């Protein structure tokens, strides 16, 4: 297997695991701090913005390279 392909797969897989773990951390933080519905929504919204930025960056790079 080509090292570049392996790196691309591992980055995708490991970033997905990291995002899932961050989601768990945010959920646990909201639960322990008793953030309520709105606070939990805001926490996940901000996490979602970070995830969207990563996805948009990946799409833009793929578009530029093609």
C-alpha positions as CSV (number, residue, x, y, z in Angstrom):
1,X,0.0,0.0,0.0
2,X,1.2,3.4,-0.9
3,X,2.2,5.5,2.2
4,X,0.1,8.5,0.9
5,X,-3.0,6.4,0.6
6,X,-2.4,4.9,4.1
7,X,-1.9,8.4,5.6
8,X,-5.1,9.6,4.0
9,X,-7.1,6.6,5.3
10,X,-5.7,6.9,8.8
11,X,-6.3,10.6,8.9
12,X,-9.9,10.1,7.9
13,X,-10.5,7.3,10.4
14,X,-8.6,8.8,13.3
15,X,-10.2,12.3,12.8
16,X,-13.6,10.6,12.8
17,X,-12.8,8.8,16.1
18,X,-11.5,12.1,17.5
19,X,-14.7,13.9,16.6
20,X,-16.8,11.2,18.2
21,X,-14.7,11.4,21.3
22,X,-15.0,15.2,21.4
23,X,-18.8,14.8,21.1
24,X,-18.7,12.5,24.1
25,X,-16.6,15.1,26.0
26,X,-19.0,17.9,25.1
27,X,-22.0,15.8,26.1
28,X,-20.4,14.9,29.4
29,X,-19.4,18.5,30.0
30,X,-23.0,19.7,29.4
31,X,-24.4,17.0,31.6
32,X,-22.0,17.7,34.5
33,X,-22.4,21.5,34.3
34,X,-26.2,21.2,34.0
35,X,-26.1,23.4,30.9
36,X,-29.7,22.7,30.0
37,X,-31.1,22.4,26.5
38,X,-30.0,25.7,25.2
39,X,-26.4,25.4,26.6
40,X,-26.1,21.9,25.3
41,X,-27.3,23.1,21.9
42,X,-24.7,25.9,21.9
43,X,-21.9,23.5,22.9
44,X,-22.7,21.1,20.1
45,X,-23.3,23.9,17.6
46,X,-19.8,25.2,18.2
47,X,-18.4,21.6,17.9
48,X,-20.4,21.3,14.7
49,X,-18.8,24.5,13.3
50,X,-15.4,23.0,13.9
51,X,-16.3,19.8,12.2
52,X,-17.8,21.7,9.2
53,X,-14.6,23.7,8.9
54,X,-12.6,20.5,8.7
55,X,-15.0,19.0,6.0
56,X,-15.0,22.3,4.0
57,X,-11.2,22.4,4.1
58,X,-11.0,18.8,2.8
59,X,-13.5,19.5,0.0
60,X,-11.7,22.7,-1.0
61,X,-8.3,20.9,-1.1
62,X,-9.8,18.1,-3.2
63,X,-11.3,20.6,-5.6
64,X,-8.1,22.6,-5.9
65,X,-6.0,19.4,-6.6
66,X,-8.3,18.2,-9.3
